[in-house]
Structures are given as C-alpha cells and as structure tokens.
Amino acid sequence: MNREGEPPKNTPIPAWQEGYVPPEDADAYPRITYDLAGPEFGDFAILSASIWDRRQQVGFFGLVDDVLLQAAEKIPPVAGILLRLERGTLWVRRGNPFSHYLDDPDDQHITRGIMRVVVSLAQ
C-alpha cells in the first residue's frame, strides 16, 4: 500500500468464484468475484465479474472505475471481439447492461462495480 492507502499500480487483484472467498480474505480489498451462467437454451454464456473496493470517501469509486474502464477498452461496445480457436470461434461482447455499481448495505465505504460479458459460438 502507498501513503494514500491505495495498492501500487499494476498490482494483480485476487479473484475468486462468487460465494467462495476464503474466510481469511473476507475483509481483503480490492478483490474480484466472478460467476459464469449459461441459460437452459441457446449457445451462449454470461460471465459476470464484480470488482470490490473500500473507497476513501463516499461517492468516489476510484479503483473500481479504473478496472471497469480498462475492461471497456478491451471489448468494443457494438461488435464485440472474435476469438478464433481450433474448433470454432467465440464471440465476446458486452452484456446489457455492461456495467453498474452497487453499494454494500452494511458498509457505505465498500463499493462494487459489476461487469457482464456474453460469450457465444460464432459460425
């Protein structure tokens, strides 16, 4: 941590599957939790990732904003990106909504930015 209580730039943020943050890391910030959901029909999956941080002041999202902006730069809003694989192509695009924010009802200093990405098979 630096003098302002922020992690150094380009420091990896630990990530766990939603609901599986180890008890010893329950109060560790920043962190990422993720979930992968596939509907009962269709050839696509929805990946959601939550970026959690303890902000220094109410109304300021800081690191959460930075991470969401970096993700938005990687996934174009309309066309998405195609990832060519041996057995086909994956189409990765923004979910709707792509991102939004939630506060922790028990602690107003914790903020959560949620990002959704849709992955489907492209022909």
Summary of the structure (lengths in Angstrom):
residues: 123
radius of gyration: 16.2
end to end distance: 46.7
largest distance: 51.4
contacts: 295
relative contact order: 0.20
helix: 12%
strand: 48%
